[in-house]
Amino acid sequence: MTNKEKYCSCPQLWSQLPVFYQPWWLDTVCRSWDVALLEKEERILAVYPYSVEKKIGITLIRPTPLTAFSGPLILDKTIIPQETLIAELLEQLPMPGYLYFNTLPSAVIPDCSVLADFEKKECITYQIGLQTSEADLFRNLEGKRRNDIRKAMQDLRVDTTALKADEFSAWQDKMFRDKQVKNPYSVPFLEKVFQAASAQNASWSLSAVDAQGRCYGAAWFLYDREVMYYMLSATHPQHRHRGAISLLIWHALLYANDLGLKIFDFEGSRDPGIASFFRKFGGQQKKYYSFEKTNAPLWKLKRKLLG
């Protein structure tokens, strides 16, 4: 049995894994994927599921779109030292021309020799601790954010009908154009992801609608047994309400809390404006790290010239 077959036939393992590591997610977002896996006495100690691409003849191992966190995941640190586990996982990878991964905020990756030649960057996400009262969650919001949500509650209602990928994508096109960036999510890709996550009871989609049925914004959230992630949102190009997206995030926070999840994760952003928006929900900064290594000279040149 291959590592991937073993990984896909072990549902008791999946329950321990973040959503981005689960086989159904990898099947949905990856063209091709495999997994590095270490076990001892039938106990799985560490895993690293990874997407494999080929571009201009170069093997690339990097997260696919919408996969916020990836990389080696240590499940049992008591039997074998963590540095050894990471080294053995990386040894199982096909020799890549380019390797990149983001750690989970909860992961503690040691400064080990096997990662010494990677470029390491500190990243930030914002998280809200759950399993508390609605009053406490609301109290932790910044005052202006509370006012925006109160106003949106008066003007809008929340609809939980599944998002239409084509409509949602069109709204996002406008947002990305304003930032002079290409929309990275095609309509077929969004349809596939929305449907797969819904089938797994792992997502929630919301829209903010007025009394006349006009939609002002929509948002999509992904979750596993512990964490809900704020994944995507978009506002209507013509219909605007400053509290629409805040209202949807607030409802998602309450839903995650009702589900008994532990954390609401805003999934990070390097955009200062977006990061400020996240902070106003009472989120605490959490560090995670990216690791990047380029072995292929052609890919190094491509990244230098084109990014």
VOROLO-223708 format. One record per residue (C-alpha): x negated, y, z negated; chain; residue number from 1; residue in three letters. Coordinates in steps of 0.25 Angstrom, whole numbers. Example, Ala and Ser with C-alpha at 12.3 -4.5 7.8 and 13.67 -1.06 7.14 Angstrom:
BEGIN
+-------+-------+-------+-------+-------+-------+
:    xx :    yy :    zz : rovex : marpa : torro :
+-------+-------+-------+-------+-------+-------+
:   -49 :   -18 :   -31 :     A :     1 :   ALA :
:   -55 :    -4 :   -29 :     A :     2 :   SER :
+-------+-------+-------+-------+-------+-------+
! end
This chain:
BEGIN
+-------+-------+-------+-------+-------+-------+
:    xx :    yy :    zz : rovex : marpa : torro :
+-------+-------+-------+-------+-------+-------+
:     0 :     0 :     0 :     A :     1 :   MET :
:    -5 :    14 :     4 :     A :     2 :   THR :
:    -6 :    25 :    -6 :     A :     3 :   ASN :
:     5 :    32 :     1 :     A :     4 :   LYS :
:    14 :    19 :     1 :     A :     5 :   GLU :
:    11 :    18 :   -14 :     A :     6 :   LYS :
:    14 :    33 :   -17 :     A :     7 :   TYR :
:    27 :    32 :    -9 :     A :     8 :   CYS :
:    32 :    19 :   -16 :     A :     9 :   SER :
:    30 :    25 :   -30 :     A :    10 :   CYS :
:    42 :    33 :   -35 :     A :    11 :   PRO :
:    38 :    32 :   -49 :     A :    12 :   GLN :
:    25 :    40 :   -45 :     A :    13 :   LEU :
:    34 :    51 :   -37 :     A :    14 :   TRP :
:    41 :    55 :   -50 :     A :    15 :   SER :
:    28 :    60 :   -56 :     A :    16 :   GLN :
:    24 :    68 :   -43 :     A :    17 :   LEU :
:    27 :    82 :   -39 :     A :    18 :   PRO :
:    37 :    83 :   -27 :     A :    19 :   VAL :
:    25 :    87 :   -18 :     A :    20 :   PHE :
:    19 :    73 :   -20 :     A :    21 :   TYR :
:    31 :    65 :   -18 :     A :    22 :   GLN :
:    32 :    56 :    -6 :     A :    23 :   PRO :
:    45 :    62 :    -1 :     A :    24 :   TRP :
:    39 :    76 :    -1 :     A :    25 :   TRP :
:    26 :    71 :     6 :     A :    26 :   LEU :
:    34 :    64 :    17 :     A :    27 :   ASP :
:    42 :    77 :    19 :     A :    28 :   THR :
:    32 :    87 :    20 :     A :    29 :   VAL :
:    20 :    79 :    25 :     A :    30 :   CYS :
:    17 :    74 :    39 :     A :    31 :   ARG :
:     8 :    64 :    34 :     A :    32 :   SER :
:     4 :    61 :    19 :     A :    33 :   TRP :
:    -4 :    51 :    11 :     A :    34 :   ASP :
:    -8 :    50 :    -4 :     A :    35 :   VAL :
:   -20 :    48 :   -12 :     A :    36 :   ALA :
:   -17 :    39 :   -24 :     A :    37 :   LEU :
:   -24 :    34 :   -36 :     A :    38 :   LEU :
:   -19 :    23 :   -45 :     A :    39 :   GLU :
:   -25 :    14 :   -56 :     A :    40 :   LYS :
:   -18 :     1 :   -61 :     A :    41 :   GLU :
:    -5 :     5 :   -53 :     A :    42 :   GLU :
:    -5 :    19 :   -59 :     A :    43 :   ARG :
:    -5 :    31 :   -49 :     A :    44 :   ILE :
:   -15 :    40 :   -55 :     A :    45 :   LEU :
:   -16 :    51 :   -44 :     A :    46 :   ALA :
:   -10 :    55 :   -31 :     A :    47 :   VAL :
:   -13 :    64 :   -19 :     A :    48 :   TYR :
:    -2 :    64 :    -8 :     A :    49 :   PRO :
:    -7 :    72 :     4 :     A :    50 :   TYR :
:    -2 :    77 :    17 :     A :    51 :   SER :
:   -12 :    74 :    29 :     A :    52 :   VAL :
:   -12 :    83 :    42 :     A :    53 :   GLU :
:   -21 :    83 :    54 :     A :    54 :   LYS :
:   -24 :    96 :    61 :     A :    55 :   LYS :
:   -35 :    99 :    71 :     A :    56 :   ILE :
:   -40 :    85 :    68 :     A :    57 :   GLY :
:   -42 :    88 :    53 :     A :    58 :   ILE :
:   -35 :    81 :    42 :     A :    59 :   THR :
:   -28 :    90 :    32 :     A :    60 :   LEU :
:   -23 :    87 :    18 :     A :    61 :   ILE :
:   -15 :    98 :    13 :     A :    62 :   ARG :
:    -1 :   101 :     7 :     A :    63 :   PRO :
:    10 :   102 :    17 :     A :    64 :   THR :
:    20 :   114 :    16 :     A :    65 :   PRO :
:    29 :   115 :     4 :     A :    66 :   LEU :
:    19 :   105 :    -4 :     A :    67 :   THR :
:    15 :   115 :   -15 :     A :    68 :   ALA :
:     6 :   105 :   -23 :     A :    69 :   PHE :
:    -2 :    93 :   -18 :     A :    70 :   SER :
:   -16 :    87 :   -21 :     A :    71 :   GLY :
:   -21 :    76 :   -31 :     A :    72 :   PRO :
:   -11 :    73 :   -42 :     A :    73 :   LEU :
:   -16 :    66 :   -54 :     A :    74 :   ILE :
:    -5 :    57 :   -61 :     A :    75 :   LEU :
:   -14 :    50 :   -72 :     A :    76 :   ASP :
:   -27 :    57 :   -77 :     A :    77 :   LYS :
:   -29 :    47 :   -88 :     A :    78 :   THR :
:   -35 :    35 :   -80 :     A :    79 :   ILE :
:   -45 :    42 :   -70 :     A :    80 :   ILE :
:   -51 :    56 :   -71 :     A :    81 :   PRO :
:   -43 :    66 :   -63 :     A :    82 :   GLN :
:   -56 :    70 :   -55 :     A :    83 :   GLU :
:   -57 :    56 :   -51 :     A :    84 :   THR :
:   -43 :    55 :   -47 :     A :    85 :   LEU :
:   -44 :    67 :   -38 :     A :    86 :   ILE :
:   -56 :    63 :   -32 :     A :    87 :   ALA :
:   -50 :    49 :   -28 :     A :    88 :   GLU :
:   -38 :    55 :   -23 :     A :    89 :   LEU :
:   -45 :    64 :   -14 :     A :    90 :   LEU :
:   -54 :    53 :    -9 :     A :    91 :   GLU :
:   -42 :    46 :    -4 :     A :    92 :   GLN :
:   -38 :    57 :     6 :     A :    93 :   LEU :
:   -42 :    56 :    20 :     A :    94 :   PRO :
:   -54 :    65 :    23 :     A :    95 :   MET :
:   -47 :    79 :    26 :     A :    96 :   PRO :
:   -52 :    91 :    33 :     A :    97 :   GLY :
:   -44 :    99 :    24 :     A :    98 :   TYR :
:   -38 :    96 :    10 :     A :    99 :   LEU :
:   -29 :   105 :     2 :     A :   100 :   TYR :
:   -20 :   103 :   -10 :     A :   101 :   PHE :
:   -13 :   111 :   -21 :     A :   102 :   ASN :
:   -13 :   105 :   -35 :     A :   103 :   THR :
:     0 :   105 :   -44 :     A :   104 :   LEU :
:     0 :   116 :   -54 :     A :   105 :   PRO :
:     1 :   105 :   -65 :     A :   106 :   SER :
:   -11 :    98 :   -59 :     A :   107 :   ALA :
:   -25 :    99 :   -66 :     A :   108 :   VAL :
:   -36 :    97 :   -55 :     A :   109 :   ILE :
:   -49 :    96 :   -62 :     A :   110 :   PRO :
:   -62 :   103 :   -56 :     A :   111 :   ASP :
:   -67 :    90 :   -50 :     A :   112 :   CYS :
:   -79 :    88 :   -41 :     A :   113 :   SER :
:   -70 :    82 :   -30 :     A :   114 :   VAL :
:   -63 :    95 :   -29 :     A :   115 :   LEU :
:   -75 :   104 :   -29 :     A :   116 :   ALA :
:   -76 :   106 :   -14 :     A :   117 :   ASP :
:   -61 :   110 :   -13 :     A :   118 :   PHE :
:   -57 :   125 :   -13 :     A :   119 :   GLU :
:   -49 :   127 :   -25 :     A :   120 :   LYS :
:   -39 :   138 :   -27 :     A :   121 :   LYS :
:   -30 :   142 :   -38 :     A :   122 :   GLU :
:   -15 :   143 :   -35 :     A :   123 :   CYS :
:    -3 :   148 :   -43 :     A :   124 :   ILE :
:    11 :   144 :   -44 :     A :   125 :   THR :
:    22 :   148 :   -54 :     A :   126 :   TYR :
:    30 :   138 :   -62 :     A :   127 :   GLN :
:    41 :   139 :   -72 :     A :   128 :   ILE :
:    43 :   129 :   -83 :     A :   129 :   GLY :
:    57 :   123 :   -84 :     A :   130 :   LEU :
:    65 :   115 :   -94 :     A :   131 :   GLN :
:    69 :   128 :  -101 :     A :   132 :   THR :
:    82 :   136 :  -102 :     A :   133 :   SER :
:    88 :   144 :   -91 :     A :   134 :   GLU :
:    87 :   156 :  -100 :     A :   135 :   ALA :
:    72 :   154 :  -102 :     A :   136 :   ASP :
:    70 :   153 :   -87 :     A :   137 :   LEU :
:    78 :   166 :   -84 :     A :   138 :   PHE :
:    71 :   173 :   -95 :     A :   139 :   ARG :
:    57 :   170 :   -89 :     A :   140 :   ASN :
:    61 :   176 :   -76 :     A :   141 :   LEU :
:    55 :   190 :   -73 :     A :   142 :   GLU :
:    66 :   201 :   -76 :     A :   143 :   GLY :
:    67 :   205 :   -62 :     A :   144 :   LYS :
:    69 :   191 :   -57 :     A :   145 :   ARG :
:    80 :   189 :   -67 :     A :   146 :   ARG :
:    87 :   201 :   -62 :     A :   147 :   ASN :
:    86 :   196 :   -47 :     A :   148 :   ASP :
:    91 :   182 :   -51 :     A :   149 :   ILE :
:   103 :   189 :   -59 :     A :   150 :   ARG :
:   106 :   197 :   -47 :     A :   151 :   LYS :
:   105 :   186 :   -37 :     A :   152 :   ALA :
:   115 :   178 :   -46 :     A :   153 :   MET :
:   125 :   189 :   -45 :     A :   154 :   GLN :
:   124 :   190 :   -29 :     A :   155 :   ASP :
:   120 :   175 :   -25 :     A :   156 :   LEU :
:   123 :   161 :   -27 :     A :   157 :   ARG :
:   114 :   149 :   -26 :     A :   158 :   VAL :
:   117 :   138 :   -16 :     A :   159 :   ASP :
:   110 :   125 :   -17 :     A :   160 :   THR :
:   114 :   120 :    -2 :     A :   161 :   THR :
:   102 :   114 :     5 :     A :   162 :   ALA :
:    93 :   124 :    12 :     A :   163 :   LEU :
:    94 :   124 :    28 :     A :   164 :   LYS :
:    79 :   123 :    32 :     A :   165 :   ALA :
:    81 :   131 :    45 :     A :   166 :   ASP :
:    88 :   143 :    38 :     A :   167 :   GLU :
:    78 :   143 :    26 :     A :   168 :   PHE :
:    66 :   142 :    36 :     A :   169 :   SER :
:    71 :   154 :    44 :     A :   170 :   ALA :
:    72 :   162 :    31 :     A :   171 :   TRP :
:    58 :   158 :    28 :     A :   172 :   GLN :
:    53 :   162 :    42 :     A :   173 :   ASP :
:    56 :   176 :    38 :     A :   174 :   LYS :
:    49 :   176 :    25 :     A :   175 :   MET :
:    36 :   170 :    31 :     A :   176 :   PHE :
:    37 :   179 :    43 :     A :   177 :   ARG :
:    37 :   191 :    33 :     A :   178 :   ASP :
:    24 :   185 :    27 :     A :   179 :   LYS :
:    18 :   183 :    41 :     A :   180 :   GLN :
:    17 :   168 :    38 :     A :   181 :   VAL :
:    23 :   156 :    46 :     A :   182 :   LYS :
:    34 :   148 :    39 :     A :   183 :   ASN :
:    27 :   135 :    36 :     A :   184 :   PRO :
:    40 :   127 :    35 :     A :   185 :   TYR :
:    47 :   123 :    47 :     A :   186 :   SER :
:    62 :   120 :    47 :     A :   187 :   VAL :
:    61 :   105 :    49 :     A :   188 :   PRO :
:    50 :   105 :    38 :     A :   189 :   PHE :
:    60 :   112 :    28 :     A :   190 :   LEU :
:    71 :   103 :    32 :     A :   191 :   GLU :
:    63 :    91 :    29 :     A :   192 :   LYS :
:    58 :    96 :    16 :     A :   193 :   VAL :
:    72 :   101 :    11 :     A :   194 :   PHE :
:    79 :    88 :    15 :     A :   195 :   GLN :
:    68 :    79 :     9 :     A :   196 :   ALA :
:    68 :    86 :    -4 :     A :   197 :   ALA :
:    83 :    87 :    -5 :     A :   198 :   SER :
:    83 :    72 :    -3 :     A :   199 :   ALA :
:    74 :    70 :   -15 :     A :   200 :   GLN :
:    82 :    79 :   -24 :     A :   201 :   ASN :
:    69 :    87 :   -25 :     A :   202 :   ALA :
:    73 :   101 :   -20 :     A :   203 :   SER :
:    83 :   112 :   -22 :     A :   204 :   TRP :
:    87 :   122 :   -12 :     A :   205 :   SER :
:    95 :   135 :   -15 :     A :   206 :   LEU :
:   100 :   147 :    -8 :     A :   207 :   SER :
:   105 :   161 :   -13 :     A :   208 :   ALA :
:   119 :   164 :    -7 :     A :   209 :   VAL :
:   128 :   176 :    -8 :     A :   210 :   ASP :
:   143 :   176 :    -9 :     A :   211 :   ALA :
:   144 :   177 :     6 :     A :   212 :   GLN :
:   136 :   165 :     8 :     A :   213 :   GLY :
:   123 :   173 :    13 :     A :   214 :   ARG :
:   110 :   166 :     8 :     A :   215 :   CYS :
:    99 :   175 :     3 :     A :   216 :   TYR :
:    88 :   165 :     0 :     A :   217 :   GLY :
:    85 :   150 :    -2 :     A :   218 :   ALA :
:    75 :   142 :    -9 :     A :   219 :   ALA :
:    70 :   128 :   -10 :     A :   220 :   TRP :
:    64 :   121 :   -22 :     A :   221 :   PHE :
:    57 :   107 :   -23 :     A :   222 :   LEU :
:    56 :    99 :   -36 :     A :   223 :   TYR :
:    51 :    86 :   -43 :     A :   224 :   ASP :
:    53 :    81 :   -57 :     A :   225 :   ARG :
:    46 :    92 :   -63 :     A :   226 :   GLU :
:    44 :   104 :   -54 :     A :   227 :   VAL :
:    53 :   113 :   -45 :     A :   228 :   MET :
:    46 :   120 :   -34 :     A :   229 :   TYR :
:    50 :   133 :   -28 :     A :   230 :   TYR :
:    47 :   129 :   -13 :     A :   231 :   MET :
:    54 :   138 :    -3 :     A :   232 :   LEU :
:    63 :   150 :    -3 :     A :   233 :   SER :
:    68 :   160 :     8 :     A :   234 :   ALA :
:    77 :   172 :     8 :     A :   235 :   THR :
:    87 :   176 :    19 :     A :   236 :   HIS :
:    81 :   186 :    29 :     A :   237 :   PRO :
:    93 :   195 :    28 :     A :   238 :   GLN :
:   100 :   192 :    15 :     A :   239 :   HIS :
:    92 :   197 :     3 :     A :   240 :   ARG :
:    93 :   196 :   -12 :     A :   241 :   HIS :
:    81 :   198 :   -20 :     A :   242 :   ARG :
:    86 :   188 :   -30 :     A :   243 :   GLY :
:    90 :   177 :   -21 :     A :   244 :   ALA :
:    77 :   168 :   -22 :     A :   245 :   ILE :
:    75 :   171 :   -37 :     A :   246 :   SER :
:    90 :   166 :   -39 :     A :   247 :   LEU :
:    86 :   153 :   -31 :     A :   248 :   LEU :
:    73 :   151 :   -39 :     A :   249 :   ILE :
:    81 :   153 :   -52 :     A :   250 :   TRP :
:    91 :   143 :   -49 :     A :   251 :   HIS :
:    80 :   133 :   -45 :     A :   252 :   ALA :
:    73 :   136 :   -58 :     A :   253 :   LEU :
:    86 :   132 :   -66 :     A :   254 :   LEU :
:    88 :   120 :   -57 :     A :   255 :   TYR :
:    74 :   115 :   -60 :     A :   256 :   ALA :
:    76 :   117 :   -75 :     A :   257 :   ASN :
:    89 :   109 :   -74 :     A :   258 :   ASP :
:    82 :    98 :   -67 :     A :   259 :   LEU :
:    73 :    97 :   -79 :     A :   260 :   GLY :
:    60 :   101 :   -71 :     A :   261 :   LEU :
:    48 :   106 :   -78 :     A :   262 :   LYS :
:    43 :   117 :   -68 :     A :   263 :   ILE :
:    48 :   127 :   -58 :     A :   264 :   PHE :
:    36 :   129 :   -48 :     A :   265 :   ASP :
:    36 :   141 :   -39 :     A :   266 :   PHE :
:    25 :   134 :   -30 :     A :   267 :   GLU :
:    15 :   145 :   -30 :     A :   268 :   GLY :
:    13 :   157 :   -20 :     A :   269 :   SER :
:     1 :   165 :   -16 :     A :   270 :   ARG :
:    10 :   176 :   -12 :     A :   271 :   ASP :
:     9 :   187 :   -24 :     A :   272 :   PRO :
:    24 :   191 :   -21 :     A :   273 :   GLY :
:    29 :   177 :   -22 :     A :   274 :   ILE :
:    20 :   174 :   -34 :     A :   275 :   ALA :
:    26 :   186 :   -41 :     A :   276 :   SER :
:    40 :   181 :   -38 :     A :   277 :   PHE :
:    37 :   168 :   -44 :     A :   278 :   PHE :
:    32 :   174 :   -57 :     A :   279 :   ARG :
:    45 :   182 :   -59 :     A :   280 :   LYS :
:    52 :   168 :   -62 :     A :   281 :   PHE :
:    43 :   166 :   -74 :     A :   282 :   GLY :
:    34 :   156 :   -68 :     A :   283 :   GLY :
:    20 :   154 :   -74 :     A :   284 :   GLN :
:     8 :   153 :   -65 :     A :   285 :   GLN :
:     2 :   139 :   -63 :     A :   286 :   LYS :
:   -11 :   136 :   -56 :     A :   287 :   LYS :
:   -13 :   126 :   -46 :     A :   288 :   TYR :
:   -25 :   124 :   -36 :     A :   289 :   TYR :
:   -27 :   121 :   -22 :     A :   290 :   SER :
:   -39 :   113 :   -17 :     A :   291 :   PHE :
:   -44 :   115 :    -2 :     A :   292 :   GLU :
:   -55 :   108 :     5 :     A :   293 :   LYS :
:   -58 :   109 :    20 :     A :   294 :   THR :
:   -67 :    98 :    26 :     A :   295 :   ASN :
:   -65 :   101 :    41 :     A :   296 :   ALA :
:   -73 :   112 :    47 :     A :   297 :   PRO :
:   -62 :   115 :    57 :     A :   298 :   LEU :
:   -51 :   116 :    47 :     A :   299 :   TRP :
:   -60 :   125 :    39 :     A :   300 :   LYS :
:   -62 :   134 :    51 :     A :   301 :   LEU :
:   -47 :   134 :    54 :     A :   302 :   LYS :
:   -44 :   138 :    40 :     A :   303 :   ARG :
:   -54 :   149 :    40 :     A :   304 :   LYS :
:   -48 :   155 :    53 :     A :   305 :   LEU :
:   -33 :   152 :    52 :     A :   306 :   LEU :
:   -31 :   149 :    38 :     A :   307 :   GLY :
+-------+-------+-------+-------+-------+-------+
! end
